[in-house]
Amino acid sequence: MTLVLNEEQRLLKDTAKDFLNRIMPVSALRQLRDQKDSLGYKREHWQQMTDLGWASMVLPEAYDGLDFGYLGLGAVIEESGRTLAASPLFSTVVLCSTILIDGGDEEQKSALLPRIAAGELSLALALEEKPHHQPNAFTTTATTGDGGYVINGKKLFVLDGHSADQLIVATSLASGVGLFIIDANTPGIVRRRHHLIDSRNAASIEFNQVKVSQSALISSPEQGQDILNKALDYGRICLAAEMLGSATECFERTVAYLKERDQFGVKIGSFQALQHRAAKMYIELELSKSVVLDALSAIDDKRADLPQLASLAKARLNDVFELVSNEAVQMHGGIGVTDELDIGFFLKRSRVASQILGNSSFHRDRYASLCGY
């Protein structure tokens, strides 16, 4: 395939860039952090994003979606990474909507997907239970009782978990993996928000004898793991797109600083050692663009190598974002480690993003296993 966006996708990306720079620059995230905003994002910003069609971009047309594809959504998410925009786009649309589309019955889809498209409903995936990513083992249980299920357990690092209207909870069942859609205010659910170093929204959630009906189960337990794995791969690829945007912005800010900072009477960008380091970052970013575009197209084309590309993209962007953010701080000198400069926000984001849905070690091991090694 040609690893470039078509005219419509480029226009969408340009529109997203203009909107995010005007409405949701990095200073907006700084303000949310300083004010310790209880929601973690601005509702009016999220509504504007949904009005632009971002929440409905990959939803089927039958449920008020645009069915525009993941190359388009990936372009939007990449631009959101440039400004570190705070919104429930990733948790609601990429992770949870994918599970509903693939596993939900007609009643669940009809009730939830149009509300997601309209920006009326936010969701969060309650998955992790350990300090490190382990998507195939759950201690959270769902047992039958009172004509439905009773859920017990604890979930960690639930993205947007403190503010979501509904939760999709991954549990163990006797016959497989249970995925349940639950109102976040159901009795027995206790949510605790955590303020992460990069100001991303996350929470830990306890489930204490939470009673749900049989209609809350998404798909069959026998298919639950496959549906979950597919959603996680979509999430890894889109997160890689976001990290690409953040790393690119970090690089461009650094190059601009090299061109304006004077030392010993000359611009530091004239120093050959810094030129070599900048060239290495540029090469790594260009290679990363191809990886992310290929992975996004694999989703749209429903290719069989999607899992391999998801791990390749996530592992690569983990490494590249860390490299670029490290170099950016060093090349900015002493001011690079101060809160006054936005570069520090990108450094912190790289450290948190690299742990979401698997670090580099996890994905290198997974990639090798998928390739038969």
Residue, then its C-alpha position, 0 to 999 in steps of 0.5 A: m500500500t501507499l503509506v500516505l493519507n488521501e485528500e480527505q484524510r489530509l484535510l481532516k488532519d489539517t482541520a484537527k490541527d487548527f482546532l487543537n492548536r486554537i482550542m486545546p493547546v498544551s496550556a489547556l492541559r496545564q490549566l487543568r492540572d493546576q486547577k486540579d479539575s475534577l473531570g480532567y477535561k472540558r465538557e465543552h471541548w469534548q462536545q466540540m470534538t464530537d460536533l466535528g465528528w471525531a467520536s463517530m468517525v469509526l462507528p457504523e453508519a447504522y448507529d449514527g457513525l461516519d464509518f470513515g476508518y482508522l486512518g482518519l481517526g489516527a490522523v486526528i489522534e496524532e494531532s491530539g498528541r501534539t497538544l496533549a489534548a485531554s478528552p475521553l476519545f481514546s477510552t470511549v471510542v477506540l477501546c470501548s466502542t470497538i468492544l461494543i461493535d464486535g461483541g455487543d448485541e443489537e440492543q446494546k449497540s442501538a442503545l449505546l453507540p448513537r449516544i457515543a456518537a453524539g457525545e452524550l456517553s463516555l465509557a472506560l475499559a476496566l482491564e488492568e489488575k497488576p502493575h504491568h500489562q497482563p491482558n489474559a489473566f483476571t482475578t476479578t470474577a463474575t459469578t451467577g446469582d439472582g438471575g444475573y451476575v455478581i462481580n467482585g475484584k479490583k481494577l487498576f489504571v483505568l483510563d478516564g475511569h473516574s469520570a466515565d458514565q459506564l464501564i466495560v469490565a473484564t472478568s474471569l468466567a468459568s467458560g472464558v472471559g466475561l465483558f460486562i457493560i455496567d453503569a458506573n454508579t451501580p451500588g458496590i462500585v468504588r472509584r478513586r481517581h489518581h493524578l498521574i505525573d503526565s496529567r492523564n486521567a486514570a482511576s482505580i475501581e473496586f467492585n464489591q458484590v456488584k449485581v448486574s443483569q444477564s443483559a450486561l454481558i457483551s458477547s459470549p465468554e468463549q469469544g470474550q478474549d478474542i474481542l478484548n484482544k482485538a480492541l487492545d490492538y486497536g488501542r495500541i495502534c491508536l496510542a502509537a499514533e498519539m505518541l507519534g504526534s507528541a514525539t514529532e511536536c517535541f522534536e520540532r520544538t527542539v529544532a526551533y530552539l536550536k536555531e534560536r539559542d546562542q552560546f559562545g556567540v553562535k547558534i547552538g544548532s550550528f554545533q555538529a554534535l547536536q546536528h547529528r543527534a537531531a538527525k538521528m531523531y528525524i530518521e527515527l520519526e520518519l520510520s515511525k510514521s511508516v509503521v503507524l500508517d501501516a498499522l492503521s491501514a491494517i485495521d481498515d483493511k482487516r489484515a491478518d498481520l494486525p496483531q504483529l503490527a500493533s506490537l511493532a508500532k507500540a514497541r517502536l513508539n515507546d522507544v522513539f518517544e522516550l529518545v526524543s523527549n530525553e534529547a529534547v530536555q537535554m538540548h534545552g539545557g537547564i530550562g528543559v527540566t523546569d515546569e515553566l517550559d512545556i517540554g517537561f509535559f512531553l517527557k512525562r507523557s512519554r513515561v506514562a504512555s509507554q506503560i499503557l497497554g504494554n511496554s517495549s519488553f511486553h511487545r517485543d516478546r509478543y511480536a516474537s511469539l506471534c512470529g513463531y519464535 
